[in-house]
Amino acid sequence: MVEGVSLERLAREHGTPLFVYSQAAMLTALAAYQRGLAGRRHLICYAMKANSSLAILQTLVRAGCGLDIVSGGELERAMAAGADPARVIFSGVGKTRAEMRQALRLGIGCFNVESRAELDVLDEVARDMGLRAPVSVRVNPNVDAKTHPYISTGLKGNKFGIAHEDVIATYRHAADCAGLRVVGIDCHIGSQITQSGPYLDAMDRILDLVQGIEAEGIAIEHIDFGGGLGIDYQGDAPPAADALWGQLLQRLDARGFGERAIYIEPGRSLVGNAGACLTEVLYLKPGEHKNFLIVDAAMNDLPRPALYEAFHRIVPLAPRDGAPSTTWDVVGPVCESGDWIGRDRALSVRAGDFLAVLSAGAYCMSMASNYNTRGRAAEVLVSGDQATLIRSRETAADQLRLERPLPPA
């Protein structure tokens, strides 16, 4: 079940692969952040790259979230979801001039700027439009988030942000630019963080910088601590969001910054454990060295295992109680050896059974592709005993619509 709805019924009604999300789970996760920041000036901006499906954005915006975007396309989605542009933050290392103009026309809340070159281009674009762009500089604090190297963003070897030692000079430059208005400072050290220590280390480094920047006469209105809090994929035990923010706010108060506006950008921790991907067992293929359980979901639907060797729990929707289990590699039909969902899983299943791949609400559908001309999965949002189809299954015709064949030979 997801809330009051049978997953097997949804799988039969809508087909598989199928993503199913619990609205209550998302709102419960958000409520922990809201409790942790209660009584403080704050803005929670959902990092929509985790899952940008329109109904999910609407759910979180209606519950009080702003949005954190990383592209012009995400900005259009944010507007379609009813977001207030003033509560939208534009992050990312490679904003184009067109995206900058698009955001400035709408009245974006803040640009998180990641390089001196980007500052100069944004200054030029804003002056050409007769505007001043609100900016914060993203700091690379050289703090190890102790996560997978592909989702670590706060070390010197990462492409993100401006080096800690260059930040004050960068703020001096930004303050001298007629097309820019300094409003904050930003830091994001990685994703799937399961310890509070890296956050506390990063906070101390950022607060040191705020003191140095304001000593130059440049006011910092808000401090943005990013997101990155992990979820439980495989017995992981990240701190609860309200407990984490209790620690961080104590540190903030102790250092005399308790009155500052706090911005944060959670993504995975709001939606990751709210979603499951349902898939049908197609074939059982025992082998001498490996047993393969072939399902109809693939790396184009669930890319995290192929990209990060990530672990997702896989459970049958209708367990065969008492039946002996076999150890399987759960793999998809895509023509790649990298197309696997889970390795060495003890399961008792037959062809035609349905499985649920858990913790699939984040970085699955948003990273899905059409590899092998596979249509992207349908999506369903559950609220109580009501299930709503929020994305139809993509067809080959949908994929071909924008292509242009050669003229007849």
C-alpha positions as CSV (number, residue, x, y, z in Angstrom):
1,M,0.0,0.0,0.0
2,V,0.9,3.6,-0.4
3,E,-1.3,5.5,2.0
4,G,-4.7,4.0,1.4
5,V,-4.1,2.7,-2.1
6,S,-3.0,-0.8,-3.3
7,L,0.1,-0.7,-5.3
8,E,-0.8,-3.9,-7.2
9,R,-4.0,-2.3,-8.3
10,L,-2.1,0.7,-9.6
11,A,0.4,-1.5,-11.4
12,R,-2.5,-3.4,-13.2
13,E,-4.4,-0.2,-13.9
14,H,-1.5,1.9,-15.3
15,G,1.1,-0.7,-16.3
16,T,4.7,-0.8,-15.4
17,P,7.3,0.7,-14.9
18,L,5.2,3.0,-12.8
19,F,6.3,5.7,-10.3
20,V,4.0,6.1,-7.3
21,Y,4.4,8.9,-4.8
22,S,2.9,9.6,-1.4
23,Q,1.8,13.2,-0.9
24,A,1.6,12.7,2.8
25,A,5.2,11.5,3.0
26,M,6.4,14.6,1.2
27,L,4.5,16.9,3.5
28,T,5.6,15.1,6.6
29,A,9.3,15.5,5.5
30,L,8.7,19.2,4.8
31,A,7.0,19.7,8.2
32,A,10.3,18.6,9.9
33,Y,12.1,21.4,8.3
34,Q,9.3,23.8,9.1
35,R,9.4,22.8,12.7
36,G,13.2,23.1,12.9
37,L,13.0,26.7,11.5
38,A,9.9,27.8,13.3
39,G,10.2,31.3,14.7
40,R,13.1,32.2,12.4
41,R,13.2,34.3,9.3
42,H,13.6,31.6,6.7
43,L,12.9,30.4,3.2
44,I,12.8,26.7,2.3
45,C,13.4,26.3,-1.5
46,Y,12.8,22.8,-2.8
47,A,15.7,21.8,-5.0
48,M,13.5,20.7,-7.9
49,K,16.2,18.8,-9.8
50,A,15.4,15.9,-7.4
51,N,12.0,15.5,-9.0
52,S,10.4,18.2,-11.1
53,S,7.1,16.6,-11.9
54,L,4.5,19.4,-12.0
55,A,2.1,17.9,-9.4
56,I,5.0,17.4,-6.9
57,L,6.1,21.0,-7.4
58,Q,2.5,22.2,-6.8
59,T,2.3,20.1,-3.7
60,L,5.3,21.7,-2.1
61,V,4.7,25.2,-3.4
62,R,1.1,25.1,-1.9
63,A,2.7,23.9,1.4
64,G,4.8,27.1,1.6
65,C,8.0,26.2,-0.3
66,G,10.0,28.3,-2.7
67,L,12.0,26.6,-5.4
68,D,15.6,26.2,-6.2
69,I,16.2,25.9,-10.0
70,V,19.2,25.2,-12.2
71,S,18.0,25.9,-15.7
72,G,15.6,28.0,-17.8
73,G,13.5,24.9,-18.3
74,E,13.1,24.5,-14.5
75,L,12.2,28.2,-14.3
76,E,9.3,27.6,-16.7
77,R,8.2,24.6,-14.7
78,A,8.4,26.6,-11.5
79,M,6.1,29.3,-13.1
80,A,3.7,26.5,-14.3
81,A,3.5,25.2,-10.8
82,G,2.4,28.6,-9.5
83,A,5.6,29.6,-7.7
84,D,6.3,33.2,-6.8
85,P,9.4,34.3,-8.8
86,A,10.6,36.2,-5.7
87,R,10.7,32.9,-3.8
88,V,12.8,31.2,-6.5
89,I,16.6,30.8,-6.3
90,F,18.6,30.3,-9.5
91,S,21.6,28.0,-8.9
92,G,24.0,26.2,-11.2
93,V,27.5,26.8,-12.7
94,G,26.5,27.5,-16.4
95,K,23.7,30.0,-16.6
96,T,23.3,31.4,-20.1
97,R,22.6,35.0,-21.0
98,A,19.2,34.0,-22.2
99,E,18.4,32.3,-18.9
100,M,19.6,35.3,-17.0
101,R,17.3,37.6,-19.0
102,Q,14.4,35.2,-18.6
103,A,14.9,35.2,-14.8
104,L,15.4,38.9,-14.5
105,R,12.3,39.7,-16.5
106,L,10.3,37.5,-14.1
107,G,11.8,39.1,-10.9
108,I,13.8,36.1,-9.6
109,G,14.5,36.2,-5.9
110,C,18.3,35.5,-6.1
111,F,21.0,34.3,-8.4
112,N,23.5,31.9,-6.6
113,V,26.6,32.9,-8.6
114,E,29.4,30.3,-9.0
115,S,32.3,32.2,-10.7
116,R,33.8,35.6,-11.2
117,A,33.1,35.3,-14.9
118,E,29.4,34.6,-14.3
119,L,29.2,37.7,-12.1
120,D,30.6,39.8,-14.9
121,V,28.2,38.4,-17.5
122,L,25.2,38.8,-15.1
123,D,26.2,42.4,-14.4
124,E,26.3,43.1,-18.1
125,V,23.0,41.5,-18.8
126,A,21.3,43.3,-15.9
127,R,22.7,46.7,-16.9
128,D,21.5,46.2,-20.5
129,M,18.0,45.6,-19.2
130,G,18.2,48.6,-16.8
131,L,18.0,46.3,-13.8
132,R,20.0,45.2,-10.8
133,A,20.3,41.4,-10.3
134,P,20.1,40.1,-6.7
135,V,23.1,37.9,-6.1
136,S,24.7,35.7,-3.5
137,V,28.1,34.1,-4.1
138,R,28.3,30.3,-3.7
139,V,31.3,29.5,-1.6
140,N,33.3,26.3,-2.0
141,P,34.3,25.8,1.7
142,N,36.6,22.8,1.1
143,V,34.5,20.7,3.5
144,D,34.3,16.9,3.0
145,A,30.6,15.9,3.1
146,K,31.7,12.2,3.3
147,T,29.4,11.2,0.4
148,H,29.8,9.7,-3.0
149,P,32.4,11.6,-5.0
150,Y,29.9,12.2,-7.9
151,I,27.5,14.1,-5.5
152,S,30.2,15.9,-3.4
153,T,30.2,19.6,-4.2
154,G,32.1,21.4,-1.5
155,L,35.7,20.3,-2.0
156,K,38.4,22.1,-3.9
157,G,38.4,19.5,-6.6
158,N,34.7,20.1,-7.4
159,K,33.4,22.4,-10.1
160,F,31.1,24.3,-7.8
161,G,31.4,27.6,-6.1
162,I,34.2,30.1,-5.5
163,A,37.2,29.0,-3.4
164,H,37.0,30.1,0.2
165,E,40.2,32.2,0.0
166,D,38.8,34.2,-3.0
167,V,35.4,35.0,-1.6
168,I,36.0,38.4,0.0
169,A,37.7,39.7,-3.1
170,T,34.8,38.4,-5.2
171,Y,32.3,40.2,-3.0
172,R,34.3,43.5,-3.3
173,H,34.0,43.1,-7.0
174,A,30.3,42.3,-7.0
175,A,29.6,45.3,-4.8
176,D,31.3,47.5,-7.4
177,C,29.2,46.2,-10.3
178,A,26.3,48.6,-11.1
179,G,24.1,45.8,-12.4
180,L,24.4,43.7,-9.2
181,R,22.8,43.9,-5.8
182,V,24.5,41.7,-3.1
183,V,21.8,40.1,-0.9
184,G,23.3,36.9,0.5
185,I,25.9,34.2,0.7
186,D,25.5,30.6,-0.4
187,C,27.0,27.2,0.4
188,H,26.2,23.6,-0.6
189,I,28.6,20.8,0.2
190,G,27.0,17.7,-1.4
191,S,24.1,15.3,-1.4
192,Q,23.1,12.3,0.6
193,I,24.9,13.6,3.7
194,T,24.2,11.4,6.8
195,Q,26.2,13.2,9.5
196,S,25.7,16.6,11.1
197,G,29.5,17.3,11.4
198,P,30.0,18.5,7.8
199,Y,27.1,21.0,8.1
200,L,28.5,22.4,11.3
201,D,32.0,22.7,9.7
202,A,30.6,24.5,6.7
203,M,28.5,26.8,8.8
204,D,31.6,28.0,10.8
205,R,33.5,28.7,7.6
206,I,30.6,30.6,6.1
207,L,30.1,32.7,9.2
208,D,33.8,33.6,9.3
209,L,33.4,34.8,5.7
210,V,30.2,36.8,6.6
211,Q,32.2,38.6,9.3
212,G,35.0,39.4,6.8
213,I,32.6,40.6,4.0
214,E,30.6,42.8,6.3
215,A,33.9,44.3,7.7
216,E,34.3,45.6,4.1
217,G,31.0,47.4,4.4
218,I,29.0,44.9,2.3
219,A,25.8,43.8,4.0
220,I,24.6,40.2,3.9
221,E,20.9,39.9,4.2
222,H,20.5,36.1,4.1
223,I,22.7,33.1,4.6
224,D,22.0,30.1,2.4
225,F,23.1,26.7,3.7
226,G,22.0,24.7,0.8
227,G,20.6,21.2,1.2
228,G,22.0,17.7,0.8
229,L,20.5,15.9,3.9
230,G,20.4,12.2,3.1
231,I,17.6,9.6,3.4
232,D,17.5,6.0,4.4
233,Y,18.4,3.8,1.4
234,Q,20.1,0.9,3.2
235,G,20.0,1.4,6.9
236,D,21.4,4.9,6.6
237,A,20.7,7.0,9.7
238,P,20.8,10.7,8.8
239,P,19.7,13.2,11.5
240,A,16.1,14.3,11.4
241,A,15.7,17.7,9.7
242,D,14.3,19.4,12.8
243,A,17.1,17.9,15.0
244,L,19.8,19.0,12.5
245,W,18.4,22.5,12.4
246,G,18.3,22.6,16.2
247,Q,22.1,22.0,16.2
248,L,22.7,24.5,13.4
249,L,20.6,27.3,14.9
250,Q,22.4,26.8,18.3
251,R,25.7,27.4,16.5
252,L,24.3,30.3,14.6
253,D,23.0,31.9,17.8
254,A,26.3,31.3,19.7
255,R,28.1,33.2,17.0
256,G,25.7,36.2,17.0
257,F,23.9,35.6,13.7
258,G,20.5,34.4,15.1
259,E,18.6,37.3,13.5
260,R,19.8,36.6,9.9
261,A,17.4,35.2,7.3
262,I,18.1,31.6,6.6
263,Y,17.7,30.0,3.2
264,I,17.9,26.2,2.6
265,E,17.4,24.1,-0.5
266,P,16.4,20.5,0.4
267,G,15.6,18.1,-2.4
268,R,16.1,14.4,-1.9
269,S,15.1,14.5,1.8
270,L,11.6,15.9,0.8
271,V,10.8,13.4,-1.9
272,G,13.2,10.5,-2.0
273,N,11.4,8.2,0.4
274,A,8.0,9.3,-0.8
275,G,8.3,7.4,-4.0
276,A,8.5,3.8,-5.3
277,C,9.0,2.4,-8.8
278,L,6.8,-0.6,-9.6
279,T,8.1,-3.1,-12.1
280,E,7.0,-6.5,-13.4
281,V,9.1,-9.6,-13.4
282,L,9.5,-10.7,-17.1
283,Y,11.9,-13.6,-16.9
284,L,13.9,-15.7,-14.5
285,K,17.3,-16.7,-15.9
286,P,19.3,-18.9,-13.6
287,G,23.0,-19.3,-14.4
288,E,26.2,-21.1,-13.3
289,H,27.7,-18.0,-11.7
290,K,24.8,-15.6,-11.5
291,N,21.0,-15.7,-11.4
292,F,19.4,-12.9,-13.3
293,L,15.9,-11.7,-12.6
294,I,14.8,-9.6,-15.6
295,V,12.2,-6.9,-15.0
296,D,10.6,-4.3,-17.2
297,A,12.2,-1.3,-15.4
298,A,15.7,-0.3,-16.6
299,M,18.5,2.1,-16.2
300,N,16.7,4.7,-18.2
301,D,13.9,4.6,-15.6
302,L,16.2,4.2,-12.5
303,P,19.6,5.5,-13.4
304,R,21.1,5.8,-9.9
305,P,22.4,2.2,-9.7
306,A,24.2,2.6,-13.0
307,L,25.5,6.1,-12.2
308,Y,26.5,5.7,-8.6
309,E,26.3,2.0,-7.8
310,A,23.4,3.1,-5.6
311,F,21.4,0.8,-3.4
312,H,17.6,0.7,-3.5
313,R,15.6,-1.9,-1.5
314,I,13.5,-4.2,-3.8
315,V,10.5,-5.9,-2.3
316,P,7.7,-8.0,-3.9
317,L,4.2,-6.5,-3.7
318,A,2.7,-9.9,-2.9
319,P,5.4,-11.9,-0.9
320,R,5.3,-15.7,-1.4
321,D,5.3,-16.6,2.3
322,G,7.2,-19.7,3.1
323,A,8.5,-20.2,-0.5
324,P,12.3,-20.6,-0.7
325,S,14.2,-17.6,-1.9
326,T,17.0,-17.4,-4.5
327,T,19.7,-14.8,-4.8
328,W,19.2,-12.7,-8.0
329,D,20.8,-9.8,-9.8
330,V,17.7,-7.7,-10.7
331,V,18.4,-6.3,-14.2
332,G,16.5,-4.5,-16.9
333,P,16.0,-5.1,-20.6
334,V,18.3,-2.3,-21.9
335,C,21.1,-3.5,-24.0
336,E,23.9,-2.6,-21.5
337,S,25.7,-4.6,-18.9
338,G,25.3,-1.5,-16.7
339,D,21.6,-2.0,-16.8
340,W,21.0,-3.3,-13.3
341,I,18.7,-2.3,-10.5
342,G,20.0,-4.4,-7.6
343,R,22.7,-7.1,-7.1
344,D,22.6,-10.2,-5.0
345,R,19.0,-9.9,-3.7
346,A,17.3,-12.8,-2.0
347,L,13.8,-12.9,-3.5
348,S,11.1,-15.5,-4.0
349,V,9.4,-14.6,-7.2
350,R,7.9,-15.8,-10.5
351,A,7.4,-14.3,-13.9
352,G,4.4,-11.9,-13.7
353,D,5.0,-10.8,-10.1
354,F,5.3,-7.1,-9.3
355,L,8.2,-5.6,-7.4
356,A,8.6,-2.2,-5.8
357,V,11.9,-0.5,-6.0
358,L,11.9,1.8,-2.9
359,S,13.2,5.3,-2.2
360,A,12.7,6.1,-5.8
361,G,11.2,9.6,-5.4
362,A,14.4,11.5,-6.0
363,Y,16.8,11.5,-9.0
364,C,15.0,8.7,-10.8
365,M,12.2,10.2,-12.9
366,S,14.0,13.5,-13.1
367,M,17.1,11.8,-14.6
368,A,15.1,9.3,-16.8
369,S,16.0,9.0,-20.5
370,N,14.7,7.5,-23.7
371,Y,17.7,5.2,-24.2
372,N,16.7,2.3,-26.5
373,T,13.7,4.4,-27.5
374,R,12.0,3.5,-24.3
375,G,9.2,5.8,-23.2
376,R,9.5,7.4,-19.8
377,A,7.2,5.8,-17.1
378,A,3.9,7.0,-16.0
379,E,3.5,8.7,-12.5
380,V,0.8,8.5,-9.9
381,L,0.4,10.7,-6.9
382,V,-1.5,9.2,-3.9
383,S,-3.3,11.3,-1.3
384,G,-5.2,9.2,1.3
385,D,-7.3,6.8,-0.7
386,Q,-7.2,8.8,-3.9
387,A,-4.7,8.1,-6.7
388,T,-4.2,10.7,-9.5
389,L,-2.3,10.0,-12.7
390,I,0.1,13.0,-12.9
391,R,2.1,11.9,-16.0
392,S,0.9,9.7,-18.8
393,R,3.2,7.0,-20.1
394,E,5.4,8.3,-22.9
395,T,5.0,6.6,-26.3
396,A,7.3,6.2,-29.3
397,A,5.1,8.7,-31.1
398,D,5.8,11.3,-28.4
399,Q,9.5,10.8,-28.9
400,L,9.3,11.0,-32.7
401,R,7.2,14.2,-32.6
402,L,10.1,16.6,-32.8
403,E,12.2,14.7,-35.2
404,R,12.3,15.3,-39.0
405,P,12.8,12.5,-41.4
406,L,14.9,12.9,-44.5
407,P,12.9,13.6,-47.7
408,P,12.0,10.6,-49.9
409,A,15.0,9.2,-51.8
